[in-house]
Amino acid sequence: MTSRTRDSAGGRPRGPRGIGHTWVEVLIRPRQAFANAITPGDQAPALTFAVAVAAAFALGLIATDPGAVPTVVPSSRALSGLVVFLVAVALAAPVGLHLTAAVATISVVVASVEIADGHFALRDRGGVSETVQAVAYASSPMALAGPAIPEIRVVCGAYAAVLLLVGLRSVHGLGPLRTAVAALPPAALGYGVGYRVVAAARTLFSA
């Protein structure tokens, strides 16, 4: 995790600088980023990346919206914020990533079904590991969505959904419509609910 490596099979650079490099690349050159960053069976960098994105989101949320932080330590708001941050990084991010990836995996299978000679068949597609990585790297914009500004959060969520479309199509080779079917449920769960984009959209519409 601490050394910068890149082999012939792909894979992103490791360590903090690697995370920053991948984050920028996903935001500005998503097709190239998914081609370079996703390696079959190599989920560890993606998990680290997702945790870093969640950490940035949590810091922005805690700093700009203290009211959103539950009172864990009644005598200290700062300690409450620290506990919430640690829970978000150590528990919520890994669990959220794998739950979203599980939904994405099911969606990809459903989107891959086709009828051939009167029988159901599945198109060739990438593996579960690649799906996990696509979900993780597509969350890149959510690192900027922590501040309590609904407009920013909605834009970041929409861009994350677009990146997931790009990532799943790159990994699984599905057509545009099938990719949309595969991407919508995990995007709604992971970015819409997990990162509070749906709540931010409701705030905008109600205003």
Order of alpha helices (4+ residues) and beta strands (2+ residues): alpha-alpha-alpha-alpha-alpha-beta-beta-alpha-alpha-alpha-alpha
